[in-house]
Amino acid sequence: MSRQSRNLDRPLVLSARFYQPRQKTHFQLYRINPDGSGMTTLTRADAESYTPRWSPDGMSILFVRSFEKLNPVRLELHQIALDGSQDKKLWETTSEYKPSFYFQGDDVILTLGRKRYVLQTSTGRQIALAERPEGMLSPQGKRRVVGNQILQEGGTVTLPPELEAMGWLEETTLLCATRERPENRHQRAPMLHLVQANGRVQRSFRVIYEQGAEALVRREGPGRWRNALPVPWSREQALLGCERGDSIAGMWQSSLLLDLTSGKAAPFVEHGRLALAPNGFEYVTTYQRKKRVFEGREITLQALYAGDRRRPTLQKKLLGDLVEINSADWYGGTELRLPA
């Protein structure tokens, strides 16, 4: 069995909602097989259920329940069994921040803004950790970028003022972009730079847009790029996150797949998260675009793509009455998330 096909039968869990005429619907959790079969409803709450995560043993699912009708909004962290039973509330708060979390053994590491906690799922005990450092953390957390400075053990490195940090590609390699003057933004593709942790520019290159790529890049506002993210399947590629929108189509986040050797940038998918399969090659992603329809209301069109984007194996099964998919998690896999 090839590495690419190994463990692709492991299930996914989705946060999604369905359209029903003249009735308010909520995001609920659904378990589904990668081929689109076996869809099972896990939650039926009068609240939103977001960001599901598999437990390491695959026997339970963790998720955030948001009561958005309340002021302030109440957020709860819940754990359920594979069939949606044994619903257990682990934690709750009222906050303007959306929590993020991941498993560390049987415990859960929870981040809310800059505050971090350990939640012991067996006892319900909550232990405060040191606050999350400000800035853009490197993959191993040994370095961070704050403004134009790299803070690390042994001293601070100041980046040239014309460079803007986009994201860490490796522990010692940072992708930066040349800050553009507003009057030049429409004239040329941007310059990108691979910068070492010591501040030395290793290589510079200009982005070459492939067909359809430039249309995804926002031409108005503070800048055309939002962030950059490494991909696990290749050290020679990275994702460029960008935001584009207009008065007709609304606003959405999209991404380009950048070849770090040639500088070519190709359209990838419109998404904020990628749920990777256990083999690190296949992926599931959601994409979102608001579009006005003739009745004057706005709907959101979304779909899931499994494997590469030319094989939308889940699209047929999940479109139809499905209005929106918020997030997905593949058991045994990992998540790539473009930071906001």
N, C-alpha and C positions, 0 to 999 in steps of 0.2 A: 504494500500500500504506500503511495507516495505521500510525502509530507504535506502537499497541498490538499489532499483529500481526507487526511486523518481527522477523525472526530467531528466531521461536518454534520453528523446526525444529532449532535447535542442540541437541546432546545434553546429557544430564545424567550425572553419576556419583554413585552412592549407596554408602554404607556400610550394609550390612544383613546380617542373619543369618536362616536358615531353621530351622524346627523339625524335628527328626528324633527319633522315639521312641527312648529309651534310648541316646542318643548325644549327646555334647557337641559343640555347634556354635560357630563363631566368626564374628565380623563380617568379611565379605569385601567387596570392591569390585565393583560392577556398573555397566556403561554401559547407558543406556537412552534411547530417544527420548521427547520430551515427551508423545506420545500413548500411551505404554506399550508400544510395539513395539520389537523389536530388542534385547531384553535380553541382554547378553553378560557372562559371568563374567570378571573380570580378575585376581583373586588366589585362591589356594587354600592359604594358609599355616596352620600350626598355631599361630596367634597372632591377635590382634585387629587389624583394619585400620580406622582411623578417619579422620575429617575430610579427605576427598579434596579437592584443589584442581587446577583446570585450569591449565596453563601459559599465558602470554599468547598464544602462537601456536596453542594448541589441539592440539599434537602430543604432549604428555605429561601425566602426572598425578602430583601430589605427594601423599603421605599419610603418616600416622603408623602405625607397626606397634608394638604393645604386647605384650610377653611377660609376661602377668600371673601366670603360674605361678611365675615367679622371684621371689626375695626378696633384695634389692629388685627392683621391677619394672624391666625394661629397655625403654627407648623408643628407636625408630629412625625416622629420616626417610628415606623411599624415593621414588624416581622411576621410573615405568614408562611404556612406550609405550602407544598406544591399545588394543592388543590384549592388554595385560598382560605382554608380553615385555620384554626389556632391563631387568630389575629392577636398579636401582643404589642401593646404600645411601649416603646423603650424610652421615649424622651419627648418633651414638648417645650415650645417657647413661643413668644411673639417677637418678631424681628422683621426689619426691612430687608435683611439678607436672606438669600436662599442657601440652605445648608448643602454641603458636599460631604461625602463620606466614602469609606472603603473598609474592607475587612482586614484585620491583622490577627490571624489565627481565629479564635472564637470571639474576639473583641472587635469593636468598631471604632475607627478613628473619625471623629466628626469635626468639620470646620465650619464656623459661622462667622463670616467677615474675617477678622484676624484672630478670633478666639478659636482654640482647639481643645477637644476633649477626648478622653477614652471612655467608651460606654461598655461596661461588662454585661454582655447579653445574658449570662447565667444569673447574676445577682441584681442587675438593674443599676448598679453603682456607677456614678459619673465622676470622673477624675479630670481636673483641669490640667492642661499641658501649657507649655510656654507658647506665647502668642506666635502666630505665623509671621515670619519676617516680612517686612515690606519689600517690594520689588519683584523682579523676575528671577525666579530661582533656577539654577542649573539642574540637570537631571538627577545628580546625586546630592543636591542641596548644599554643596560646599561653596558656591558662589552665587551672588545675586547682583542684578543691575538695578540701580536706583538713579533715575535721571540719566546722566551721561557718565556714571561711575560704576566700575566693577568692584564690588566689595568682596574680599576674600582673605583667607589667612595669609599673613605675610605682607599685607598692605592693600592700598586702594589704587586702582588704575583708572585714569581719566580718559575717556574716549574723545576723539576729535569732535569739536562742536558741530561739524556738518553731518555727523553720523547719528542715526536713530536706531536703537536696538529693536529688532523684530522678534527674536527668540533664540534660545539655545538649541543647537543641533546636536552637540555632544557636550561632554562635561567641560571641555576647554575650547569649544568653538561656538562663536556667536554669529548669527546672521544679522547684518545691519543694512540699512538703506540710507542713501544720501537724502538729507532733508531738501525738499523741493520748494522753490519759491512759487507762490501762487501763479505768477505770470508765465512760468515755464511748465506748469503741470500738463498742459495740453500738447506740448511740442515734442517731447521725447519720452521713450520708455525709461523707467527709473534705473539707476545704478544700484547694484547690491554688492555687499562686501562680506567675505568670510574673515572674521576677526578673532585672533587668539586671545586667551584670557590675559595675556601680558599686554594687550592693546595693539599688538602688531597686526597690520592688515596682511593676511596671507594671500588673498586673491580678490580682484574686483572684476565685475562683469556687468554688462547691460542686459536687461531682460528682453528676450525675443518672444513676442506673443505669437503663438500658433493660432490657427483658425478658430474663431469664436472666443478666444481667451480675453481679448481686450474689452469685449462687450460686458464681461462680468465685473470689470473694475470700476469702482465708483469714481466719478470725475468731479464731484463737488464735495464740499465739507472739509474737514481738517486734514484728510489725507487719503490716498488710495489704498494703502495697506493697513491692516489692523495688527497682524501677528504672523509668526511662522512656527512651524511644528515639524520635528523629524518624523519619518515614517519607519516602521520596524522592518519593512521588507527590502530596504535599500539605503545605504549610506550616501548614495549619489543623488538622492531625491529628497524633497521637502514639500510640505504644503504651505501655500501662502493664503492666509485668510484675508478676505476683503469684504466690504459691505457695499452694496449697490442698491439703488432704488429710485423711483420716480413717482409722480402723482398718480399714474395710472396703475402701475403694477404693485405699488407698495414697497416695502423694504424687506430684504432678506440677506442672509449671510451666504456667501459662496466661497469656493476655494479653487486655487490653481495648483496643479502638480508641477513643481519646478525641478528641472534637471540642473544640478549644481555644476555639472561639467560644461554643458553647452549654453546654459542660460535660457533654454527654451521653456516656456510656461504654457501648459495645455489645460483646458477646462477639465476639472475633475468632477466634483459633485457639489450641489448646494446643500450645505449642512452645517451643523454646529458640533455634532458628535459622530464618531465612527466607532461601532462596536465590532472589534476584531474577533475572528474565529480563533479557536485554540491553536491552529497552525500558524497564525500570524499572516496568512496570505489572503484568505477570503474576508469579506467584511459586510456588515449591514449598516446602512446609514439612512437617516431621514432627511428629507429636504422640504422646504416650506416656501411658498410664494403666495402673497395675497393678490387677488385679482378681482376687479369689479365686474359684476354681472349686470344684465339689463334691468333687473328689478331694483337696483340701487344698493343692495346690501353687499357686504364683502364676505367671501368664503375663502378658505385656505385649502389649497391643493397640495397633498403630500403623498409620497409613496416610499416603500422600502426597496432597496436594491441589494440583492445578495450576490456574492461573487463580483465580477466586474460589471460596470454599468451597462454593458451591452446585453446582459442576461438578467432582466428584471423578473426573477423567478417568483418573487413574492407579490409582484404588482397585481397580477390578475386576481389573486386570492383576496387581497386586502383593500383594493379600491372598491368603488361602488358606493355604499352608504358611509364608508369611512371618511371622516372629514379631516382628521389631523392626527399625526403621530408625534408625540413629544420626545420620546427617547426609547432606546432598545439596549438590551444587554445579552450577550451570547455566553452561555454557561461554559466556563473553562477558558474564555478569551479575556481580552483586555479592552480598555477604552482609550481612544484618542479623542481629545476634546480641544477644540480651538478656544483659547481663552478670550473672554470678552474684552 
